[in-house]
Amino acid sequence: MSGEISLEVLVTPADRRAALERDVRVGLGAGDKVLPPVWFYDETGSRLFDEITRLPEYYPTRTEAGILRAHAADMVAASGADVLVELGSGTSEKTRLLLDAMTAAGSLRQVVLLDISEEVLVEGAAALRERYGVDVHAVVGDFRLHLEALAKGERRLWAFLGSTIGNFRPDERRRLLGELAGAMADDDHLLLGTDLVKEPERLVAAYDDERGVTAAFNRNVLAVLNRELGGDLVPERFVHRAVWDPVAEWIEMRLRSTACQVARLDRLGLEVAFEEGEEILTETSAKFRPAGVVAELATAGLREEVAWSDPDGDFRLGLSRRGSHAA
């Protein structure tokens, strides 16, 4: 089968360790403790998240996939793309619906994958090359830092799915979308997935399932710190909380200490004290309104041309362009 795999490493294990150490020093040394959600995804965390996506309470993954199944051909036709660029590619399961549509249209020439995990990238690139027989360029990198490093193509469709954009605060979203616009060519398109505002009860349930899988996923970040930084945090001394903020319109995932305790992180020479009831903010997941998405894109220099949603209006996929086409 034709097609070649190329691998470009822009983030090494040493880089990741330095970033983890920096995030922990800053985040757990602050008055309001916080850990970035990127550290959820070790092998155990990735397995747990995959399990989360299949839970009855967790609607975003299956709803977005349903929109893609119904409209991937329309998205591909509207973009006119021959190169697919996936940001935060993971296993590329949903993206295959777009690749199938590009193959059916006879337009697929190359796939570009960007992810922080080299192991996941290599596995995913091999699977896509075998399935589609095209060149796959895999970049081990951070989409907050390395967008300009992605391979150029005649017409690229940038897929930023899963409402991952919601994990960023408004100022971070503004910066990231602006950098995306800067990396795109005038004929490129961005396909952006956004989870929409809905009943708080449904939102909280999606992040606090009855089986406790999300709770295990959240507490697993403490196991990551123990393993990587020589810590003695006891996950069982923290409870998972999912809280809806009606003003910011986002879900917060938190870990609440059940007692006064002190944890050591030997490789940092750091002691972290927790009061009973003190919390670590581990993730924010913003929910959007369509008009707000359009406005944020416009601020970044992108104009949404068309959007698709599910019949219940739970999730949205919008296709945008930049440059002289933007308002």
N, C-alpha and C positions, 0 to 999 in steps of 0.2 A: 504494500500500500504506500502511495506517495505521501509526501509531507514530512517535514523535519521539526524537531523540537530544539529550541534554543533557550538557554537558561542564563539569566542575568541576576547576579546577587548584589543588591544595594544595601541590604541590612543583614549583618552577620550575627551569629550567636553572641559575640562580644558586644555588639551594638544593642541587642535586645537586653542583655544583662545590665548594661549601663543605664538603659532607659528605665528598666524595672527599679533599679536602685534609686534613681532620681525620683521616680514617681512615688515610691514608698517613703523616702525621706521627706519629700514635700507634702504628700497627701496625708500621711499618718502623723506628721509633726505639726500639722495645722490645728487650729482650734476646732474647726469643723472638719472632721476626718473624711477623706475621700480617696477612692482608688479608681483609676480609669478602667472601663470594662474590657479593654484589650487583653487584660491579664486573666480573664475568665478561661481563655481557650487553650489550655493544655490538652493532652489526649483525653483525660477524663472529662474536662469541661466541654470539649467538642462533642463527645459521645452524649453527654447529658443534654446539650443544646439540640442535637439531632432528635433526641427523645422528646424534648419540649415541643418541637415543631409538629409532632404527631399527636399531641394531646388534644382532646376535644375542646378544651378551653382556649387553646392557642390558635386563633383563626388566621393571623397574618400570612403564614407561609402557604397554606392551602388556598386562601383567597387570592393571593397574588398569582399563584400557579394557575388558578382557574381563569383569571384574566388573560394570562399569557396563552393558555391553550385556545381561548376563544379569539384572540386578536393578534397573535404573533405575526401572522401573514400580513395583516394591515400595518403593523409597526415596521416591519421590514420594508414593505413597499413604500411607506411614507418616508423612511430614512434614506432609501436608495443606497444603503451601505454595503460594502464588500469586506469590511474588517470589523470584527466584534471585539471591543475592549471591555473586559469585566473587572470592576473594582471590588476588591475584597471577594475574590472568586470562590474560595472554599471548594466545595465539590462540584460546583457549576451545574447542579441538577436542574434548577429552573431555567438557566441560560440555554440549556439544550433545546428548549422549546423555540427559542429564537434561532438557534443554529439550524434546527430542523427546517424552519421556515426559510432561512437564507439558502440552505441546500436545495430545497424544493424550487426556489426562485432562480437557482443557478448563479447566485451572486457571491457565495462565501469563498474568500481567498485566504484569509488568515484569522487566527484567534490570538488575542493578547490577553494574558491573565496577570493580574497584580494581586498578591496576597503576602501577608507577613510571614506565613509558614512555608518554608522550603519543602518540607515533606508533603504537605497537602498539595502544593503546586506541582511538584514532579509527578505525583500520582494522577492528579487531574489532567495535566497536559498529556500524559501518555494515553489516558482514556479518550480524550477528545481527538487526538491524532489518529488513534485506531478507528474511532467511529466515523470521523469525517474526512480523513485522508488529506488534511490541509496542514500548512505550517502553523505551529503553535509557539508563540514567544512568551515565556514565563518569566515574570519579574518578581523577585523576592524584595518587597519594598513596602513602604507606608504611603497610602494614597494622600496623606496630608503633606508629604514631602517630595514625592517622586513622580508626579503626574507628567512633568516635562520629559521624563526618561522613556516614556512609552513610545513604542514604534509608531511611525507615521504610516498612514494608508491613504488611498485615494479618497474614500469616504468611510469614516469610522462611526460606528454606533457604540457609544459609551453606555454600558449598562451598570447602573448603580441601584441595585435592587434591595428588597427586604426592609425598606424604610430605615436602612442604616444611617441615613442622613439625620434621623431623629435622635441619634445618640450624641449629637453635638448641640451645644448651647447656641442661641441665636447668633452671637458674634462669631463663634467658630463656624457655623453654617455659612454665614456671609463670606468669611474668608475662604472656606473650602470651595464654595460655588464660584467665587471669583477666580480662584486658581484653576478650576475646571474650565471655565470660559476662556482663560488665557491659554490653556493647553490645547483647546479644540481649534480646528480649522473651520472656516466659514461654512463648508459643506458637511461638517460633522453634525451628529445629533446626540443628545443626551436623553436616555430613557431613565427617568427617576421614579422610584417607587416610594410612596408615602402612605402611612397608616393614618386614617382619618379619625377625627374626634367622634366619639359615640358615647353610649351610656357608661358612666363611671363603673358600674357593677361589672359590666363585660370586660372593661379594660383591666380592672384590678384582678379579676379571675384569670385573665390571660397571663398574668405575671405572678399568680399565687394559686397554683392548681391544687386540687384536692389530694392528689397522690404525693405531693411534696417534691416533685422533680425539680421545679424551679428553685425551691429552697435549697436542695442539695447542690444545684448548679451555682447558686449564689455563695454558699458556704465553701465551695471548692476553691474559691480564690484564696482563702486562708491556707489551704493545703499547698497551693502554689507558692505562697510566701514562705511557708515552712521548708519546703523542699529546696527552693532556689536561694533562700537567704538565711538558712539555718535557724528558722524560727521555732517557737514553742507555743504558737497560738492554738487554742483548743476550739475547733469548729463547733463542738456541742455546747459551748458557752455563749453562742451567738444565735439569735433567732432571725429568720428571714421576714422582712416586711416589704409589701408593695403598697405604695401610697399614691393616690391621684391628687395632683395639684391643679385645682380648677382655674387658678389665675394664669400660671405658666402653661397650662394645658399639656402636662406631661406626667408620665408615671415615673416615680422614683423607686428604685430598689435599694434597700438598706439592710445592714446587718446590725442588730441591736445587742449590746452586751447585756447578759443576764445577771452580771455581778460586777463588783469592783475587782479589777484584775490588772496584772502587769505582764506584758509579753515581751520577750527578748527576740531580737533579730541579730544573731551573732555576727554574721558576715558584714553587717552594717555597724556593729557596735552600738546598736540602738535599743533603747527600752521604750515601750509604748504603754502608757497607762490608760485604762478605760474606767470611767465611772459606771455604776449600774444604770442601765438605760441609755448610755451613750451610744451613738450610732456611727457607722461608716456608710457613706453614700457610695454605692458601687456602680450605679447606672442611672441615667435619665433617658427616657424614651419619649420624645415629643410626639404628639398627635397633631395633625394638621387640618386646616380648612382649605378647600380648593383655592379660594381667592388669596389666601395667605401664601400658598405655594407659588402662585403666579407672581405675586409681588416680590417674594424673595428671589425668584429667578430673574426678574426684571432688574432688581438692584445689582445682581451679579453680571448683567449684560447678556442675559439669555431670555429669549421669548418662547413661551410655550405655544406650539402650533396645534396640538391635538392631545386629548387625554382620554383614557379608558378607565372604567370602574366596573365593579361587580354590581349585580342587581340590587343588593342591599345597601350600597354606598359605603362599604366598610373600608375599602382600600382603593388606591388610585395609581395609575401609571401614566406619566405625562412625557411627551416628546418635545424637546426644545432645541433651538438653534441659537447661535451667537452672532456677534459681529454686526454687520450692516443690517441684518435681519431683525436685530433686537430693537425694542422700543427705546 
